[in-house]
């Protein structure tokens, strides 16, 4: 009987051990990130190693890629992600108010020592602050810019080049970001930055017919219309492109000589930010690890890779010794005064967004 009790007790301890062990395994810290493709996966192994060395903690990282801005809101609201990477105009947007709605958590700047290297424009920026607290941290930035093939043409000083016969069927523009094309057409018609993001203000500056005519020419003059990002394999046949920087960088890696122009009408721009969601509100250590990730993304290594892997601009000013002069000049690294001359996308109501899509849909049907 004693032997039987001993076996039962031993078995009981074994069961208890297995339960405790299974709970420990189940509770292994997992950081869930939903972001633009390439923003996180290439750097996850180095980050996990850093956390292991610093805290003695093995972590997992669950990384998924965003294809539509609405995904950030839906996943964050459902507490299915811990970190997201929306553009600057989303955290306080009229449609998805992450900050006012409490879906984004304030970031402890003391845990982001690399914050001091941000260009001045991006520190405590109104896009991501409330009552003195910061809710979003910049990671990458860039423009929907006018690129040109320096081996074929001289630098244009105006978006107007895309309306000319000389550029006809020699450039590419976006198909699935209609707002950017509206902004370009509006700038060409003298609309100031402040009136780009509201349909009523925009149409008080330029007539509907004139705006549509400009868009029609842009659409019909283009050789191609890209989705997501322009196709760098096509660039050797082109003279110009309305594009993010990624395709320019990739085309240059293939032997091209593409550069970004500075059109006199101006250019609109974006800044992608990291936000921490309220999914980690009751887990201080996990939130701290999320802040470690943000600081990691502002490190010199990753900010150099923003240029070399993505062809967009870094948000810090302390990497000039790690990049070439050409890279610094092309991506305006640390040039706070230059970035202040661009128009960062503003908040738009649903009516404005719907009207802009209708304008562009009509332009794509136009035949010269």
Secondary structure, 3 states (H helix, E strand, C coil): CHHHHHHHHHHHHHHHHHHHHHHHHHCCCEEEEEECCCCCHHHHHHHHHHHHHHHCCCCEEEEEECCCCHHHHHHHHCCCCCEECCECCCCCCCCCCCCCCCCECCECHHHCHHHHHECHHHCCCHHHEECCEECCEEEEEEECEEEEECCCCCCCCCHHHHHCHHHCCCEEEECCCHHHHHHHHHHHCCCCHHHCCCHHHHHCCCCHHHHHHHHHHHHHHCCEEECCCCCHHHHHHCCEEEECHHHHHHHHHCCCCEEECCCCCCCEEEEEEEEEEHHHCCCHHHHHHHHHHHHHHCCHHHHHHHHHHHCCECCECCCHHHCCHHHHHHCCCCCHHHHCCCEECCCCCHHHHHHHHHHHHHHHCCCC
